Amino acid sequence: MKAQLQDRRTVADGTIEVVFRLKDEEASFVPGQHILVVLLNSPYTDEKGSLRIFLVQNITEEWGIIRIATRISESAFKKLLNEMPI
């Protein structure tokens, strides 16, 4: 399933919430589900690679989007996640 970055905001010191808009807007996720996020064409690389598993933070039956929250670090993945244009 493909998604596009829709929004990013700071929710606590060093922690961001990231909102992705799904290409298939019929899909919905519920809190507690896991998703695998792969960031394509990253200018950054490290030994951990370009994918991570996150818990979905959506409110119940929020259609067409996925919300995740994560602490920002110096990993290539999180650096790109924090810098990607909306």
Buried (B, 14 or more C-beta within 10 A) or exposed (E): EEBEBBEBEEEEEEEBBBBBBBEEEEEBBEEEEEBEBEBEEBEBEEEEEBEBEBEBBBEEEBEBBBBBBBEBEEBBBBBBBBEEEE
